[in-house]
Amino acid sequence: MANFGGHAIPGSFFLMFGLWWSVKFPLRHYSKKSQRTGRHNVTLFTKLDYIEGAFKIFASFVGIMVEQFVVDGPHARLYSRENQSWVKLMNWQHSTMYLFYGISGIADILSLSSTSVPVGLDRLGMSLALFVEGFLFYFHVHSRPPLDSHIHSLLLVAVFGGAASTMLEVFMRDNIVLELLRASLALLQGSWFYQIGFVLYPPNGEEWDLKLHDNIMFVTMCFCWHIAVAILIVTMNSYLAWL
């Protein structure tokens, strides 16, 4: 959706997963290293992974439904023969993004429920979803005003960074550094979605000058602040898990 809510929904999605991963990964890491590690802990984390996969599927379904059937949405119509034009392609792109995160959730559950599924399929599914998101957004902002294009291009740093780090997890499974990097980039992506919403669709009605170079400089600096906050949150949660 081309409004604040259309950016807040995926932003909330990534913030929730980033916060959850920043707690789950350190807890699982320290649990494995502890002498008190037992079958109970392994079963607990497996159940949590099932819940995570199911929630990913549910959230993706909700995202698709919202994009398609919001009041001004395409309502599952891709092409209008009457107008000889495509119908709300931006909503369709967002729906496609959610579709691949739903596929990632299915890969999570298959990886947990069957030993015949290749190891790393869950990470591969997540990496593919992130890549598709970045691929769609790369062609999402052509012919847009400079600030609009720039603020979306900064989002690609988090998206493609997450795709690359998660792909490495396929081959370096349970690497705590890569897992915390994924959590940090998810938090960064979530907070930046909100930032895009506030800049392009400000709730207070005060519009930004989308052609002013100073605004481009500011949002670039602001992106660095978002990186710092994401790293700080992951560090704090890791420390609390260690305690």
N, C-alpha and C positions, 0 to 999 in steps of 0.2 A: 504494500500500500504506500502511495506517495503522500505520507503524512507522518506525524510524530509517532503515532501508534504502530505504524508499519516498521519503525526502527526499534521501538521499545520492546516489542514482542521477541524478536530474535536476540536483542540485547539482554533481556531477562533470561532467556534460554541459556546463553553462554555464561552469564554471570553465575547462574545456579550451578551449572556443571563445573565451572572453574573453581568456585568455592568448595564444592563437594570433592573434586579431585585433590584440591590443596589440603584436604583433611584425610581423605581415604588413602592416598598413596603414601604419605609419611607413616600413618598408623600401620598399614600393611607391611611397610619396610621395617619398622622398628619391631613389629610383632614377629617377623621372620627371624630377626637377629636375636631376639630375646630367648633366653633358655626356657622361658615359660610357654613357648609356642607349642600348641597342641592341635589336635584334630578339631576342637571346638572353634578355634580362631579361623581355621581354613574354611570350615562350614559357614561361619558367619560372613566372611568376605565373599564367598560364593553366592550366598543369598542376596547380599547387597548388590553384587554384579548383575544378578537376575533382575532385581528391582530397577537398577540403572538402565538396563537394556529395554525393559518394558516401558519405563518412563520416557525414554528417547523416542520409542515408537508412538506413544500417546501424544507427546508434545509435537511431534512432526505431523501427526494426523490433525491436531487442533490447528497448527499453523497453516496447513493446506486448506482446511475448511474456512478459516478466517480470510485468507487471501482470495479464495474463490467466491465466497458467498456473503462477504460484507456488502453493504448497501450498494456501493458503486463498483463492485467487483465484476469479473467476467461471467460468473455463474456457470462455470465449466464450458463456456463458449470460447473457442480459440480463434475462429474466423467468422466475420459477419459478411454473408453474401449480399445483404441489402446495401451495406456501405462499401463493400469491396475493400475491406481493411481488416487487420488483425485486431483482436479485442484485448485490451489491457495486458500487453505483453510484460509489463513490469510485474504485475501480479502473478503471471505465469512463470516468470523467472524465479520469483520468491517461492512459489509452490514447488518448482523443480528442486530448489535448494533443500526444502524441507523433505522432499521425497527421498533424497539420498541420505539424509540423516535418519530417516525411518529405516532405510536399507541397512544402515550401520547398526541400528538397534537390533534388527533381525540377525545380523552377523554376530552380535554380542551373545544373543541367546543360543544360537546354533553352536557357537564355540564352547559354551558352558554345558550344553545338554547332550553333546555327542562327541565321543572320542575319535570318530572317523573324520571329523572336520579338521583340516590342516591347522596346525598351530600358527597363530598370528593373524588369522582371518579377521578377528575382531578389530585389531589395530589397522589392518589393511582397509577394512570398511570405513573406519573413521577417517583415515588419511584420504580415501577417495572422496568422501563427503566434503571434506575441507577443500580438496582440489577443485571439485565441481563448483563449490561456492565461489572460490576465487576466480575460476574461469568465467563464470557468469558475470561476476561483478566487474571483471576487467573490461568486458564489452558493454557494461551497464551504463557508463557515464560518458560515452562519446558525444561530442557536440554540446556538452553541458558548460555552464559558466565556469571560469577558472577555479573558484573556491569549491564549488560543488564537485568538480572533477578531482581536485587535489585531496579533499577530505575523504573521498571514497578510495583514492589510490593509497592513502595511508593505511586504510583498513586492510588492504591486500598484504601488507607487511605481516600483520598478525595471522591472516588466513593462510597464506602460503608457507609462513614459518611453522604454523601448526601442522600443515600437511606434511612438510618435510620431517619435522621431529617425530611425528606419529609413524611415518613410514620407517624411520630408523628403529622404532620400537618393534616393528615386525621382526627384525633381525637381532635386536638387543633387548629382549623381553625382560620386563621387571627392572629396568635400569632407572633408579630413582631420580637421577639428574634429568633424563629425558621426560620422565613422567611429570616432574615439577615444572619443566619447561612448557609442557603441554597445558598444565593448569594455569601457568602465568599467561600464556598466549590466549587461552580461553577467556580469562578475566579481562585481558586487554581488549579482545574483540568485543566482549559484552559491553564494557564501559564506553568503547569508541562508537558502538552503534547508538548508544544514548547521546553521545556528543554530536554525532551527525544529526540526530533528530532535533537537538536543541539549536544547532546552527541553521539548518535548512528549514525547520518548521518550529520556530520558537513559540512556546506556549504563551509568552507574554505579548506576542504580536510585534515585537521590535525586530524587524528584518535586518539581516546582515547584508553589507554590500558585497555581492558575490564576485565583483571584479577588482576590489581593492587589494593590492599586494600585501599591505600590512596585515590584513586578515589571514592571508595565506601563511605569513610568517608566524602569526600567533598560534594558529591551529597546529602547525608543525611543532612548535615548542610545547603546546598543550599535549600533543601525542607523546612526547618524551615524558611528561609528567604522569600520564596514564601508565606508561611502562614502569616508572618508578613505584607507583602505587600498587600495581599488580605484583611486582617483585616483593614489596613490603608485606602485602597480605599473605602471599605464599610463604615467606620467611617466618612470619609470626605464627601461622597455622602449623608449620613444620616444627617450630620450637615448642608449641603447646602440645603437639602430638608426642614429641620426645619426652616431655615432662610426664 
